[in-house]
């Protein structure tokens, strides 16, 4: 996807399920969810060993993990995920209504490159390693201009305050049926 996002202030919502039967806390070590640098580096937003992870390939050792999520991820479990970045660089991830992590992106790791075309690669690994992907089903991808508030991101991903909105047929069918 290109030319559709402010590269440095955005929100992305993903509704998906990993279907890889080998997806366990020992799976991986990584499966890329979002690539920010047009597949030119291993840095990005990943599933890693049972949790969400933001990884910076330019760092070494455990310092390469910029942020790691707190909620375990299992195969065949529906995942509602939001990643937000505001103009100051504050980047946060939400999974199924729970904030997983937040960090100040002082190095621009979560800015889409090149900034002119803002290329986004979903579930596609970079040309450097090309092995860090997993099978799954995507139900919905939504892109928002600017960063959602923490409350809005939590509600969007199924957190407290979320209410079910009936489909139009359900409302019409209920009215017709009495």
N, C-alpha and C positions, 0 to 999 in steps of 0.2 A: 504494500500500500504506500503511495507517495502523494505528496502535495495535499495532505488532508488534515494536518495538525500543526499547531504551534509547537515547534520542536523543544521548547523549554518550559512550557506551562500547559499542562494537559491532564486528562484523566482517561484511562482506558479500562473498560469493563469486559471481562471474559467469563462466559458461562460454558464450562467444558467438563469432560470426564476423561481421565487417563484410563485406557482399557488394557494396557500392558499387564499380563498376569504376573510378570516378574517385578512389578512396581512395588517394592517393599522398602523399608528404611535402608536396606543394603543395596538397593538398585542404584545404578548410576555408573559413575558418581553423580552425573548431572543429566538433566533433560531441559533444553532451552525453551523458554516460554516466549520471551521477547528479545529481539536483537536491536540494538540502538545504533550501531555503526556500520550499517549496510553490509553485514557479513564479513567485515575485514578484521575483526578481533574476537577473541574468545570471551570478552567481557559481556555481561548481560544479566537478564532476569531469568532465573532457573528454578526448577525443582531440583533439590539436592538431598539425597539420603533421608527422605521422608518429610521435608519441609520446604517452604519457599526460601530462596536465597538470591541475593544480589552480589554478583561476582565481578571483580576487577582484575583482569589478566595481567595488568602492568605491575601489580604488587606481587609479593612472593609469600609463600607459606600461608598461615592462617590469616594474615593481614589481607589476603586476596578476597576473603569473604567480608564484604562491606556490611551486610546485614543478613540475619537468618531469622526465619519465621518461627512461631511458637506452636502452631497447630499441626499435628501429624497429617499427612496426606496418604490415602490408601487408594489402590486400584479400584476402578468402577464406582467411586464415590463422586457424586456431582459436586463440582467446585464452582463457586461464584467468587471471582477474583477482581479486585480493582487496584490499579496502580495509579497514583497521583503524583504530580510534580508541580510545585508553584514557581512563580517567577524568581523567588529568592533561592531556589534549588532544593527546598525541602521535599523529599521524596518519601512516600509512604505506601505500604501494601496492606490490603484488607482481604481476608479470606473468610467466606461464609459468615460475615458480620463482625469478625474480630480483627482488630488491627494487629498485623504480624510484626511489622517493624516500621521505623521511620529514621531517616538519616539526612544530614545536610550534605548535599551533593556539591562539594566544593571543587571537584575535578571535572564536572560535566559528564559523568558516566551515564546519567539517565537523560541526556539531551540527544535527540535524534540527529544523525549525520547522514549525508551533508545537510546543513540547515536549510539550504535553498529548497530542496525537494523533500526533506523530512521523511526518508524512507523507513518504513516499519516492516520488520519481518516477524511474523507470528509462527511459533513452533517450528522454526527452521534454524538449524545450526549454522555457524559461520564457516567460511572456507578454510579456516585454520585447522579445525579438528574434524568437522563434518560427521561426528558420530554421536552427538549428544541430543538425541531426539527420542520420542516415545510415541506409540500409537494412541489414538483417542478419538473422541467425538466432540465437535464444537457446536454448541447450540446458538450462541450469540456473541458478537463482538460489537461493542458500542464505544465510540470515541467522543469525548467532550472537550470543548474549548475551555481551557483553564482548569485549575485544580478544584475538585469537589471538596467541600468541607469534610472533616472527619465524620461528623454525624451523617451527612448525605452518603458518603462512601460506605459507611457501615450499613445503613438502611438499604442501599442499592444491592449489597452483597448478602442481604438476609438477616441483618442484625436487628436489635431492639428498635421498635417503632415501625418496622415493616408490616404492612397490611396487605393481604391478598386482594387483588382487584379482579372481579369476575370477568370472564370473557363476554363479549357482547351477546353471543348466543345464549349463554347461561341466564343473563338478565332477561332477554326477550323470551326465552323458553319458560322461565319462571312466571313472567307476566301473562303470557298466553295460557299457560297451564293452570293458572289460578292461584 
